Amino acid sequence: MSAERAALAEVLTESLNLLEPPIGVAFVDVVPAGVPRFAGRVAAGCRFWQEAASGVFATDAADHDLCAIGTFTHNLAGTPAHESERGEALKIFADLGYVRPEDLPLIPVLKRRAQHVIYGPLARLPIEPDVVLMFARPDQTLILSEASQQMEGGLPPAMGRPACAIVPQAANSGRTALSLGCCGARAYLDAFAPDTALYAVPGARLEAFTARVVALARANTVLTAFHKARRRDVEAGRNPTIKESLAAMSRPG
């Protein structure tokens, strides 16, 4: 575990009031010493994001093989049977008009094929993450998107299905990404509540990004009080100046 990663995880959690800890995802060819293999089965690879809140573990392609789309976005090796299963899934999706053949080239796929995927709380991850994931409500996403806008000169892409594509999107581009999820991820993950989205930050940018989140979270707290005071005064029939609204922030509401 890195003290720096633990400190960043604590700052992000406190600044954003996250209900779930930031999750680190790392792609490796050799499992670090002391990291256990995942024990059990999951119906989709996105479920590992939720399991990772409880501890660090390693997976390989076989652990993901019930999710034909997840192995596609994460560029994991598959057996012929698995590739056949993916074809069946894509046919069903196409018949439903959900994922059409022309949509496939638009889905992000991890550039590098790794042998293992390591998951765990950012605070306890023994290696540098490639991507950090956060389950965030709209008010938390507001701060995260403001940080993205300031650091990257634009807003992060708001992605839809498949939710797992947010990982290669952030890893490949080196930029943050926002996922609104997909019906599969929302079915498999309890953490993906109806009022929750998923935010991804490239591991290489985490420290600088966290610093902006802290500053913006503080600013949002102050400005929220300012706007509430201004609304209170206007609704009371007053016509406050900016200075008067700033002074009114300390008045009990």
LINDA-V718956 format. One record per residue. N is the residue number from 1. PSI is psi as a letter, one per 40 degrees, with the letter a starting at -180 (none if undefined). OMEGA is omega as a letter, one per 30 degrees, with the letter a starting at -180 (NA if undefined). D_LAST is the distance of its C-alpha to the last C-alpha in Angstrom with 2 decimals. Layout:
N,PSI,OMEGA,D_LAST
N,PSI,OMEGA,D_LAST
This chain:
1,h,l,44.39
2,h,l,43.12
3,d,a,40.70
4,d,l,39.41
5,d,l,38.73
6,d,l,37.06
7,d,l,34.77
8,d,l,33.91
9,d,l,33.23
10,d,a,30.87
11,d,l,28.97
12,d,a,28.71
13,d,a,27.59
14,d,a,24.85
15,d,a,23.65
16,e,a,23.55
17,f,a,22.80
18,i,l,26.08
19,d,l,27.20
20,i,a,30.83
21,i,l,32.49
22,h,a,33.86
23,h,l,37.44
24,h,l,40.39
25,h,a,43.37
26,h,l,46.63
27,h,a,49.97
28,i,l,53.00
29,e,l,56.72
30,h,l,57.00
31,h,l,54.66
32,i,l,53.49
33,h,l,55.01
34,e,l,53.13
35,h,a,51.18
36,i,l,52.12
37,i,l,53.06
38,h,l,50.78
39,h,l,52.11
40,a,a,51.79
41,i,l,51.48
42,i,a,48.66
43,d,l,48.84
44,i,a,47.30
45,d,l,46.76
46,d,l,43.01
47,d,l,42.84
48,d,l,43.66
49,d,l,40.16
50,d,l,38.78
51,d,a,41.65
52,e,l,41.05
53,d,a,37.78
54,e,a,40.06
55,i,a,42.59
56,h,l,44.90
57,i,a,47.92
58,i,l,50.50
59,i,l,51.65
60,a,a,54.57
61,d,a,55.56
62,d,l,56.84
63,e,a,53.42
64,e,a,52.05
65,e,l,54.99
66,e,a,53.36
67,g,a,51.13
68,d,l,53.39
69,d,l,50.62
70,d,l,49.00
71,d,l,52.36
72,d,a,52.77
73,d,a,49.51
74,e,l,50.10
75,f,l,53.77
76,i,a,55.07
77,i,l,58.75
78,i,l,59.70
79,i,l,62.84
80,d,l,64.82
81,d,l,63.53
82,d,l,59.94
83,d,l,60.64
84,d,l,62.15
85,d,l,59.05
86,d,l,56.92
87,d,l,59.24
88,d,a,58.80
89,d,a,55.00
90,d,l,55.04
91,d,l,57.42
92,d,a,55.10
93,d,a,52.13
94,d,l,54.28
95,d,l,55.42
96,e,a,51.82
97,e,a,51.02
98,d,l,48.48
99,h,a,50.20
100,i,l,53.04
101,d,a,55.81
102,e,l,54.57
103,d,a,51.13
104,d,a,52.60
105,e,a,53.19
106,e,a,49.52
107,h,l,48.32
108,h,l,47.80
109,h,a,50.32
110,h,a,50.32
111,d,a,52.94
112,h,l,54.44
113,h,l,55.84
114,i,l,55.02
115,d,a,56.65
116,i,l,53.54
117,h,l,49.77
118,h,l,47.79
119,i,l,44.38
120,i,l,41.96
121,h,l,38.59
122,d,a,38.27
123,d,a,37.86
124,e,a,41.28
125,h,a,43.27
126,e,a,46.52
127,i,l,47.08
128,h,l,45.22
129,i,l,43.58
130,d,a,44.60
131,i,l,41.33
132,h,a,37.99
133,i,l,36.15
134,h,l,32.51
135,h,a,31.10
136,i,l,27.78
137,i,a,25.12
138,d,a,24.16
139,d,l,21.12
140,d,l,23.51
141,d,l,26.28
142,d,a,24.24
143,d,l,24.35
144,d,a,27.96
145,d,l,29.04
146,d,l,27.52
147,d,l,29.57
148,d,a,32.59
149,d,a,32.27
150,d,a,32.22
151,d,a,35.00
152,e,l,37.26
153,f,l,36.95
154,i,a,35.99
155,i,l,34.09
156,i,l,35.50
157,h,l,37.53
158,h,a,35.79
159,i,l,38.63
160,b,a,39.57
161,i,f,42.51
162,i,a,43.84
163,d,a,40.89
164,e,a,43.37
165,e,l,44.20
166,d,a,41.03
167,d,l,42.89
168,d,l,45.89
169,d,a,43.74
170,d,a,41.84
171,d,a,44.98
172,d,a,47.27
173,d,a,45.07
174,e,a,43.40
175,i,l,40.14
176,i,l,37.03
177,i,l,36.89
178,h,l,34.56
179,h,l,35.99
180,e,l,34.66
181,a,l,37.18
182,i,a,40.02
183,d,l,40.88
184,d,a,43.06
185,d,a,40.53
186,d,l,37.97
187,d,a,40.70
188,d,a,41.80
189,h,l,38.56
190,d,a,36.01
191,e,l,33.71
192,g,a,33.80
193,i,a,31.22
194,d,a,30.64
195,f,a,27.38
196,i,l,29.06
197,i,a,31.17
198,h,a,33.39
199,h,a,33.27
200,h,l,36.38
201,h,l,36.87
202,h,a,40.43
203,d,a,41.17
204,d,a,42.62
205,e,a,39.35
206,d,a,37.05
207,d,a,36.57
208,d,l,35.71
209,d,l,33.53
210,d,l,31.55
211,d,l,30.95
212,d,l,29.43
213,d,l,27.25
214,d,a,25.86
215,d,a,25.12
216,d,l,23.59
217,d,l,21.43
218,d,a,19.95
219,d,l,19.59
220,d,l,17.90
221,d,l,15.25
222,d,a,14.57
223,d,l,14.92
224,d,l,12.65
225,d,l,9.71
226,d,a,11.44
227,d,l,11.89
228,d,l,8.43
229,d,a,7.52
230,d,l,10.90
231,d,a,10.67
232,d,a,7.80
233,d,a,10.14
234,d,a,13.23
235,e,l,12.53
236,e,l,11.98
237,e,l,15.44
238,i,l,15.10
239,g,a,17.23
240,i,l,15.69
241,i,l,18.10
242,d,a,17.62
243,d,l,17.60
244,d,l,14.93
245,d,l,12.64
246,d,a,13.64
247,d,a,12.93
248,e,a,9.39
249,d,a,8.71
250,e,l,8.74
251,i,l,6.29
252,h,a,3.77
253,none,NA,0.00
